[in-house]
Amino acid sequence: TADDLASPRGVLRGLGRGDFLVARDGTALAGALAVWDQDSFRQTVMADYRGPLRRARLLLGARADRLLPAPGQAVATASVACLAVAEDRPDVLRALLRHAYARAAERGKAFLMLGLAADDPLLPVATRRLHLTTRSRIYAVEWGEGVDVIRSLGSRPLYLEPGSL
């Protein structure tokens, strides 16, 4: 809702009109997303590295901090928010993500976080780029009439708004 965007306590606080990217097919809206910088109220801090990333940091030496944040430092991340792609068109998502990566880089972000369900038909588009996969379980809980909303989704894949979790 408009309140989710406008309110300093809204679910999408900090997200502005200028953060949105829109894809058109002629005059029709083909897709949209927003690049959400949450640094003013939320940061992810790298605690430590293990396994291959720890070895990579050791091999890179002083150059490692330019590529990966040092332990204790914030990860320069923006989130994809409000993703919508008409007819699950891969070409539209590819174009939106290309511009989203550029927008995030302009803002000094090294990473872009996107949440897609395992059965989302657009997942292969997102996983073509270098990525880290996080697996989780999503539980649907409802009070009162919420069950109707859950049932109305049918078999459509869930869209996850990782920035608001």
N, C-alpha and C positions, 0 to 999 in steps of 0.2 A: 504494500500500500504506500501511498505518499508519505504517511507517518513513519513507515519503516525507513524511508530515505531521509526525511527531514528532521526527525527527532534525534537529539544527541544520545538517546538511549535506545533508538530503534534497532531492529535486527540488522539493517544495512547502514548503520551510522558510518559517516565518513565517506560514503559513496556518493559522488556527485554526477550531474548530467554530463560533464565533460569526460567522465570515465567510461562512458558507453561507446561501443563500436557497433555500427549497423551495416548489414550486408543487404543489398537490394538486387533483385533480378528484374530489370526494367523498372517498373513502378511498384512492384510488389516487394514487401518485406520478406527477405529470405532467411535472415538470422540476426541475432544480436548477442552481445556479451558485454560485460564491464570488467575492467582491470582495476581491482580493489586493493589499494595500498592501506594497510591497517597499522602501520608503524606508530601512529599516534596513540593507539590503545592496546595493541597486541603485537608481540614479537615472538619469534621462535629463536631460542638460543641453543647453539650447538654445545652439548655437554661433553662429548668425546667422540672419537672415531674408533671403529673396530674393523677387523677383517681387511678387505681389499682397499677401503678408503684410508685406513690408517697407514697401510704400506705405501699407498700413493702419496700421501702427505710426506712420508719419510723420504721417498725417492725425489720428490719435487723440491725439498728443502725450503729455502726462503721464498721461492715462487709459489708455494702451496697456499699462502694466505691470500694471494690475488685470485686464486681459483676457488678455494674453499675457506669458509670462515674458520678462524682459530677457535679451539675450545674456549667457551665462555663468551664468544662473540655472537651477535645476532646474525641470522641468516637473512640475506636480502631477498625477500619473497613478496610477491603480489599474488592475489587470488583471482581466479576467474569467477565472476558472479553473474547471476541472471542469464545463464546460457539458454538460448532457444534457437533451434535450427529447424526450419520448415522441412517436412518430409525426410528428416534425417539425412540431408544431402552432405556427403563427404566433402565435396568441393567448397561448400559454404563454410564448413567448420575449418578446413585447411586455410582458407582466406582469412577468416576471423582470427585464428590462432597466429598466423603470420604477423598480422597487425598487432595483436595483443602482446606477442613477444617483443616486437619493436617498441611498443608503448612502455612496457615494463622496463626494458633496457634503458630507454630515455630517462626513466625515473631512478636509475641506479639499481635496479633489481636484477639479480642473477638467476632467479628461479620464478617460475609461474606455477601455481598450484591449481589443479583442476580435478574435480571429483566426478567420476563417471562410474556407474554400476557395471558389474561384470557382463551383464547381458545387453548393455547399451550398444546399438549398432554403430555408433560413432567412436567407440573405444579404439578400434584399429587405427583410426586417423590420429588420435592423440598419442598412441604408443609408438608411432613411427619415429618420433623424436626421442632423444635421450631422456629417460624418465626413471623415476623410482615408483614402484607400486606399493601401495599400502592396502592391506586387506582388513576389512572389518565387517561386523554384522550390524545390520540396521534393524531395529525393532520398531514396530508400529504400535503405539499405545494411544488409546482414544478415551475420551470422556464424553458420554452422552451421544450427541449426533455425529461425532468424528468418524465413527465406523462407516457412515455413508460416504464420506470423503475418501477414505481408504479404499472402499469397494469400487468407487467410481474410477479409480486408476486402472482397473482391469489388469491386463498383462503388460502394460507399458513399462519400460524400464524406469527405475527411480532416478531422479536427478538429485545429486547431493550438492548442497551449498557449503563447501568446506570452510569458507570464511566465517560462517555464522555458527559453526559447531563449537 
